[in-house]
């Protein structure tokens, strides 16, 4: 398997990340995961726009050749379907929290084959951690994924597939690695970014299509919901239980969302 690392394609087993890299030492960086279909990264423009916004927030300069690098690694790995991960870190620097005046960012791009579809999920509400809606990092694809890992480990220890995270006010935000969608019997709803939800790319497509509306959700809404759905860049996952409340999958509710996302994948423009 080949990777793209700092301007060139190299075999993965020959790659080297500087031990002083701030992404490795401090989580000082960002990432984007993109679905690959027909040899192209789906919604590349949306992902790179979010990357640009996150890099501006963290003040990490972006290499100018990212679209070309994505195309090159997809071709080098003959990746027709699967996923692509782009990782951008602030790069190597002396020890400490304060960065040097000039950064040399690290850009790593990898691909992976398509995974098997995940079965419907059983969810719990995480008790070990909460999402900080006041932090700018809640709206970035930051390398700091400690809370999400704690939530997922808690879910596994409690016999569930994933965990829903609350924010510091006790409202629902997201799953460990997906946006939360809830059908209340009338429409599809999703927690707003002001609550700490990540502005997901496919979430945005559904909002723009008028199929999804932002609304503050609380744990009590789970028992009144008709259906839950977890959504990220790699797909949608049905939910059959949340906090011991069961759901009967309803294809008629989900079909318009999946159709819109599938059509958007086909027409996704390049960056």
C-alpha positions as CSV (number, residue, x, y, z in Angstrom):
1,X,0.0,0.0,0.0
2,X,1.3,3.5,-0.9
3,X,0.7,6.7,1.0
4,X,1.1,10.4,0.2
5,X,3.5,12.0,2.7
6,X,4.7,15.6,2.5
7,X,4.7,15.9,-1.3
8,X,5.5,12.4,-2.5
9,X,4.1,8.9,-2.8
10,X,5.9,6.3,-0.8
11,X,5.3,2.7,0.4
12,X,3.5,2.8,3.8
13,X,6.1,0.6,5.4
14,X,8.9,3.0,4.4
15,X,7.2,6.2,5.7
16,X,8.4,8.1,8.6
17,X,6.8,10.8,10.8
18,X,9.1,13.1,12.6
19,X,9.1,12.2,16.4
20,X,8.8,15.9,17.1
21,X,5.6,16.2,15.1
22,X,3.0,18.2,17.0
23,X,0.1,16.1,15.7
24,X,1.7,13.0,17.2
25,X,2.7,14.7,20.5
26,X,-0.2,17.1,21.1
27,X,-3.0,16.3,18.7
28,X,-2.3,19.6,16.9
29,X,-4.0,19.0,13.6
30,X,-7.0,18.0,11.6
31,X,-8.2,15.1,9.5
32,X,-10.9,14.4,6.9
33,X,-12.3,11.0,6.0
34,X,-13.9,10.8,2.5
35,X,-15.8,8.0,0.8
36,X,-14.3,6.9,-2.5
37,X,-16.6,5.8,-5.3
38,X,-15.8,5.2,-8.9
39,X,-12.2,6.2,-8.2
40,X,-13.1,9.7,-6.8
41,X,-13.4,11.2,-3.4
42,X,-17.1,12.0,-2.7
43,X,-17.9,15.5,-1.7
44,X,-14.2,16.5,-1.9
45,X,-15.1,20.2,-2.2
46,X,-17.1,20.1,1.0
47,X,-14.4,18.2,2.9
48,X,-11.6,20.5,1.7
49,X,-13.7,23.6,2.5
50,X,-14.1,22.3,6.1
51,X,-10.4,21.5,6.2
52,X,-9.6,25.1,5.1
53,X,-11.9,26.4,7.8
54,X,-10.4,24.2,10.5
55,X,-6.8,25.1,9.4
56,X,-7.7,28.8,9.6
57,X,-9.0,28.2,13.2
58,X,-5.8,26.3,14.2
59,X,-3.6,28.6,12.2
60,X,-2.0,25.8,10.2
61,X,-0.9,26.7,6.7
62,X,-2.3,24.4,4.0
63,X,-0.1,22.8,1.3
64,X,-1.3,24.1,-2.1
65,X,-1.4,20.7,-3.9
66,X,-4.0,18.8,-1.8
67,X,-6.5,18.1,-4.7
68,X,-3.6,16.8,-6.9
69,X,-2.3,14.7,-4.0
70,X,-5.7,13.1,-3.5
71,X,-5.9,12.2,-7.2
72,X,-2.4,10.9,-7.2
73,X,-2.8,8.5,-4.2
74,X,-6.1,7.2,-5.5
75,X,-4.4,6.4,-8.8
76,X,-1.3,4.9,-7.2
77,X,-3.4,2.6,-5.1
78,X,-5.9,1.8,-7.8
79,X,-8.6,2.8,-5.3
80,X,-11.9,2.6,-7.0
81,X,-14.1,2.2,-3.9
82,X,-13.3,2.5,-0.2
83,X,-12.2,5.5,1.8
84,X,-9.5,8.1,1.9
85,X,-8.1,9.8,5.0
86,X,-6.3,13.1,4.9
87,X,-4.3,14.0,8.0
88,X,-2.8,17.5,8.5
89,X,-0.7,18.3,11.5
90,X,1.2,21.4,12.5
91,X,4.4,19.5,11.8
92,X,7.6,19.1,13.8
93,X,8.6,21.7,16.4
94,X,10.5,22.2,19.6
95,X,8.8,20.8,22.7
96,X,6.1,22.9,24.4
97,X,2.7,24.3,23.7
98,X,3.9,27.4,22.0
99,X,4.6,26.9,18.3
100,X,7.5,28.4,16.4
101,X,6.9,31.4,14.2
102,X,7.2,29.3,11.1
103,X,5.5,25.9,10.7
104,X,6.3,23.0,8.3
105,X,2.9,21.1,8.3
106,X,2.8,17.4,7.8
107,X,0.3,16.1,5.2
108,X,-0.5,12.4,5.2
109,X,-3.1,10.8,2.9
110,X,-4.0,7.1,3.0
111,X,-6.6,4.9,1.4
112,X,-8.4,1.8,2.6
113,X,-10.7,-0.7,0.8
114,X,-14.5,-0.5,1.3
115,X,-15.6,-2.1,4.6
116,X,-18.6,-4.3,5.0
117,X,-21.9,-2.5,5.9
118,X,-22.3,-2.2,9.7
119,X,-25.4,-4.0,11.2
120,X,-28.0,-1.8,12.9
121,X,-26.7,-0.3,16.1
122,X,-27.6,-0.5,19.7
123,X,-26.7,2.7,21.6
124,X,-26.2,3.9,25.1
125,X,-25.7,7.4,26.4
126,X,-22.1,7.9,27.5
127,X,-21.6,8.6,31.2
128,X,-17.8,8.8,31.2
129,X,-17.4,12.0,29.2
130,X,-19.4,14.9,27.6
131,X,-18.8,17.0,24.6
132,X,-17.8,20.6,25.2
133,X,-20.0,22.8,23.0
134,X,-18.0,25.9,24.1
135,X,-14.8,24.6,22.6
136,X,-14.0,25.6,18.9
137,X,-12.7,22.0,18.6
138,X,-16.2,20.6,18.7
139,X,-16.8,22.1,15.2
140,X,-13.5,20.8,13.8
141,X,-12.3,17.4,12.7
142,X,-9.5,17.7,15.2
143,X,-6.9,15.0,15.9
144,X,-8.0,15.2,19.5
145,X,-10.4,12.2,19.7
146,X,-10.0,11.2,23.3
147,X,-13.6,11.8,24.3
148,X,-14.9,9.8,21.3
149,X,-12.6,6.9,22.2
150,X,-13.7,6.9,25.8
151,X,-17.4,6.9,24.7
152,X,-16.9,4.0,22.3
153,X,-15.0,2.0,24.9
154,X,-17.8,2.6,27.4
155,X,-20.4,1.4,24.8
156,X,-18.4,-1.8,24.2
157,X,-18.2,-2.4,28.0
158,X,-21.9,-2.0,28.3
159,X,-22.7,-4.4,25.4
160,X,-23.6,-1.6,22.9
161,X,-22.3,-0.8,19.5
162,X,-21.8,3.0,20.0
163,X,-22.5,5.8,22.4
164,X,-24.4,9.0,22.2
165,X,-22.6,12.0,23.7
166,X,-24.3,14.7,25.7
167,X,-22.9,18.2,26.0
168,X,-22.3,20.1,29.2
169,X,-25.9,21.2,29.3
170,X,-27.1,17.6,29.1
171,X,-28.6,17.7,25.6
172,X,-27.9,15.2,22.8
173,X,-25.1,16.0,20.4
174,X,-23.8,13.1,18.3
175,X,-22.4,9.5,18.4
176,X,-18.7,8.8,18.8
177,X,-18.0,9.2,15.1
178,X,-21.3,10.2,13.5
179,X,-24.0,12.8,13.4
180,X,-27.3,11.9,15.1
181,X,-30.5,12.0,13.1
182,X,-33.9,11.6,14.8
183,X,-37.3,11.3,13.3
184,X,-40.0,12.6,15.6
185,X,-43.0,11.3,13.7
186,X,-43.1,14.4,11.5
187,X,-39.6,15.2,10.2
188,X,-35.9,14.4,10.6
189,X,-34.1,16.4,13.2
190,X,-30.4,16.8,14.1
191,X,-28.6,18.6,17.0
192,X,-27.3,22.1,16.0
193,X,-23.7,22.9,15.8
194,X,-24.2,25.3,18.7
195,X,-24.9,22.2,20.8
196,X,-21.4,20.9,19.9
197,X,-22.4,18.8,16.8
198,X,-19.8,18.5,14.1
199,X,-20.9,20.1,10.8
200,X,-20.9,16.9,8.8
201,X,-20.7,17.0,5.1
202,X,-23.6,14.6,4.4
203,X,-25.6,16.3,7.2
204,X,-25.2,19.5,5.3
205,X,-26.5,17.9,2.1
206,X,-29.7,16.8,3.8
207,X,-30.2,20.2,5.5
208,X,-29.7,22.0,2.1
209,X,-32.2,19.6,0.5
210,X,-34.8,20.4,3.1
211,X,-34.9,16.9,4.5
212,X,-33.3,17.6,7.8
213,X,-33.7,20.4,10.4
214,X,-31.5,21.5,13.3
215,X,-33.2,21.3,16.6
216,X,-32.0,20.9,20.2
217,X,-32.7,17.3,21.4
218,X,-32.7,15.9,24.9
219,X,-32.5,12.2,26.1
220,X,-36.3,12.1,26.6
221,X,-36.7,12.6,22.8
222,X,-35.2,9.1,22.2
223,X,-38.2,7.3,23.7
224,X,-40.6,9.4,21.6
225,X,-38.7,9.0,18.4
226,X,-39.9,6.8,15.5
227,X,-36.4,6.2,14.1
228,X,-32.8,7.1,14.7
229,X,-30.0,7.2,12.2
230,X,-26.2,7.6,12.5
231,X,-24.6,9.5,9.6
232,X,-21.0,10.2,8.6
233,X,-19.0,10.5,5.4
234,X,-18.8,6.8,4.9
235,X,-22.5,5.9,5.2
236,X,-25.7,5.8,7.2
237,X,-26.3,3.3,10.0
238,X,-29.8,2.4,11.3
239,X,-30.4,2.2,15.0
240,X,-32.5,-0.6,16.6
241,X,-32.1,0.4,20.3
242,X,-31.1,3.4,22.3
243,X,-31.0,3.3,26.1
244,X,-33.0,0.0,26.0
245,X,-35.7,1.6,23.9
246,X,-36.2,-0.3,20.7
247,X,-36.9,0.8,17.2
248,X,-38.4,-1.1,14.3
249,X,-36.5,0.0,11.1
250,X,-38.7,1.9,8.8
251,X,-37.3,1.9,5.2
252,X,-39.9,4.4,4.0
253,X,-38.6,7.0,6.5
254,X,-35.0,6.5,5.6
255,X,-35.3,6.0,1.8
256,X,-35.6,9.7,0.8
257,X,-32.4,10.5,2.8
258,X,-30.4,7.6,1.2
259,X,-31.6,8.5,-2.2
260,X,-30.6,12.2,-1.8
261,X,-27.2,11.2,-0.5
262,X,-26.7,8.6,-3.3
263,X,-27.6,11.2,-5.9
264,X,-25.2,13.7,-4.3
265,X,-22.4,11.2,-4.4
266,X,-22.8,10.8,-8.1
267,X,-22.9,14.6,-8.8
268,X,-20.3,15.6,-6.2
269,X,-18.1,18.2,-8.0
270,X,-14.3,18.2,-7.7
271,X,-12.6,20.9,-5.6
